[in-house]
Amino acid sequence: MLVGAHRSFSWCLPLCNDSRVPLDPEPSAVTVVAFEQMVAATMPIDPRFRWRTLALHRGHAELHLSYDPAFSRPGGTISGPTLFTLADLTLWAAVLTVIGMQPLAVTAHMTINFLRRPPATGLVARCDILKPGRRLLHGDVRIFSDGSDQPVCHATGAYAAPELPPNLQGPTR
């Protein structure tokens, strides 16, 4: 931890790119196993969309998507809907690391930018929650081709967290 810095602002800047990695990541409010089981039980995903969770920390998620020829577009690139699905799933995972297991959290909005043509290979998506509000949680997602440090896609979005019944809410400020 940086001397004199508040824990939530203690970031190190790695030499590669501009990604920020916390020195001492806080534990996630949801486990990898619980998240993957919830997705399997509540979200109908095509079996060719073979994904796995690489990391979950409070406010951060990393997912990997294995390549399947079904994702290809003419020209040997991966389709936009595939990238969007991965971005949305990764944002959902990051949101749940903050609010816990709340499957009723839903996408409020998402904007996606395709930066370069991804080759026909696996993908890694990394999401950081930028602002964990009381009802909206805003996140930043970057998707990389396997083995590359240049993002092929960048998405920003927000999830709406369900309002909890009064008996489940914490103390008010």
Residue, then its C-alpha position, 0 to 999 in steps of 0.5 A: m500500500l502506498v504510504g499516506a494513501h487511502r486504501s481505495f486510492s492506492w493504485c500502482l501503474p504497471l509499465c504496460n498500457d494504462s491499466r490500473v491494478p490495485l496493490d491489495p485487491e479486496p475480496s469479491a462479494v461473490t465467489v467464482v463458483a457461485f457466479e458461474q453456477m448462477v449464470a448457468a442457472t439463470m442465463p440461457i447462453d449458447p453452449r458454444f459460448r464457452w467462457r470461464t472466470l479468470a479473476l474476481h476481486r471487489g470491483h474487478a472481473e476478468l473472463h475468458l472466452s474460448y474461440d468457436p468458429a460460430f463467432s466468425r464473420p466473413g474476413g476471419t474476424i469475431s462478430g460484434p454480438t459475440l464481443f457485446t455478450l462477453a462485455d455485458l457478462t464481464l460487467w455483470a460479474a464485476v457488479l456482483t463483486v460489489i453488490g453480492m449475489q443479486p441476479l436481478a441486477v440488470t443492464a441499464h445501458m452499454t456503449i461499445n467501441f470496436l477498436r481493431r479487428p480481432p483475429a479468430t482466437g480466444l478473448v480476455a475481457r477485463c472490467d473495472i467498476l468506475k463508480p459503485g453508486r447506490r442504484l447504478l454501478h458504472g463500469d469500464v470493459r476492455i476486451f483483448s485477443d489471447g496473447s495481445d496487450q492491445p484491446v480490440c474492443h472497449a465498452t462502458g456501461a451501467y447496471a441497475a441494482p435492485e432495491l432491497p426490502p427495508n429489512l435487508q438494507g444496511p444502516t442509512r446515512 
